[in-house]
């Protein structure tokens, strides 16, 4: 059985976001495929001008799972990310805080890192790309 993996949709900045996530998380960045990489014989029709650099698919490998992403389809309205959060767990409070701080730069802290009844440290942040993160660090308290 495969792990549950997340797929994010961005508004033209998926490549930048995925490179940042790979660097911040120490994850392996897989190939980033753009709309311009789509073979002409795939039946997708002509792409709107300027869309060839949009990400069709990207993925990073992290802790046995994948975080995947693309940019929104050309010509489709982008409604942002809402109604979910990407949860991460780190064995130490220090590592959780480091990642939280990196995501908070240019983003918005929803809940600062603090002790909770379920883990040594927990916080919520939406990064500068619009991805909501739920960060757990340290030993579970339950």
BELJOHU-V606633 format. One record per residue. RES is the residue in one letter. PHI is phi in degrees with one decimal (none if undefined). OMEGA is omega as a letter, one per 20 degrees, with the letter a starting at -180 (999 if undefined). Layout:
BEGIN
<<RES,PHI,OMEGA> <RES,PHI,OMEGA>>
END
This chain:
BEGIN
<<X,none,a> <X,-83.6,r> <X,-70.3,r> <X,-76.0,r> <X,-120.4,a> <X,-101.5,r> <X,-128.3,a> <X,-105.2,r> <X,-119.9,a> <X,-113.0,a> <X,-105.8,r> <X,92.0,a> <X,-124.6,a> <X,-61.8,a> <X,-62.2,r> <X,-62.2,a> <X,-62.3,a> <X,-67.7,r> <X,-64.5,r> <X,-63.4,r> <X,-63.3,r> <X,-60.7,a> <X,-65.8,a> <X,-65.4,a> <X,-91.0,a> <X,65.3,a> <X,-96.8,r> <X,-90.9,r> <X,-83.4,r> <X,-82.0,a> <X,-56.8,r> <X,-98.6,r> <X,-100.3,a> <X,-101.0,r> <X,-60.1,r> <X,-67.9,r> <X,-81.6,a> <X,-68.6,r> <X,-60.7,a> <X,-59.6,a> <X,-86.1,a> <X,-83.5,r> <X,77.9,a> <X,-81.5,a> <X,76.7,a> <X,-69.1,r> <X,-82.1,r> <X,-60.2,r> <X,-54.3,r> <X,87.5,a> <X,-93.6,a> <X,-63.8,r> <X,-93.9,r> <X,-68.3,a> <X,-80.4,r> <X,-84.9,r> <X,-162.0,r> <X,-145.0,r> <X,-152.8,r> <X,-121.6,r> <X,-95.3,a> <X,-146.8,r> <X,52.9,r> <X,85.7,r> <X,-128.1,r> <X,-123.0,r> <X,-112.1,a> <X,-114.0,a> <X,-159.6,r> <X,-153.4,r> <X,-88.3,r> <X,-60.7,a> <X,-67.2,r> <X,-55.4,r> <X,85.3,r> <X,-97.6,r> <X,-67.9,r> <X,-97.6,a> <X,-101.8,r> <X,82.2,r> <X,-98.2,a> <X,-157.4,r> <X,82.0,r> <X,-158.6,r> <X,-148.8,r> <X,-93.1,a> <X,-94.9,r> <X,-127.6,r> <X,-123.8,r> <X,-124.4,a> <X,-67.6,a> <X,-122.0,r> <X,-63.2,a> <X,-61.2,r> <X,-68.3,r> <X,-60.8,a> <X,-65.7,r> <X,-60.1,a> <X,-67.4,r> <X,-56.6,a> <X,-62.6,r> <X,-64.2,r> <X,-68.6,a> <X,-72.6,a> <X,-63.5,a> <X,80.0,a> <X,-107.6,a> <X,-134.3,r> <X,-77.5,r> <X,-91.0,r> <X,-146.7,r> <X,-60.5,r> <X,-61.0,a> <X,-160.4,r> <X,-66.0,r> <X,-130.8,r> <X,-78.7,a> <X,-106.4,a> <X,-156.5,a> <X,-60.3,a> <X,-151.4,r> <X,-145.4,r> <X,-155.2,r> <X,-127.5,a> <X,-148.7,r> <X,-106.8,a> <X,-75.8,a> <X,-65.7,r> <X,-94.7,r> <X,97.2,a> <X,-85.3,r> <X,-84.8,a> <X,-119.5,r> <X,-118.6,a> <X,-109.2,r> <X,-110.2,r> <X,-141.1,r> <X,92.2,a> <X,-75.5,r> <X,-62.5,a> <X,-99.5,a> <X,-96.5,999>>
END
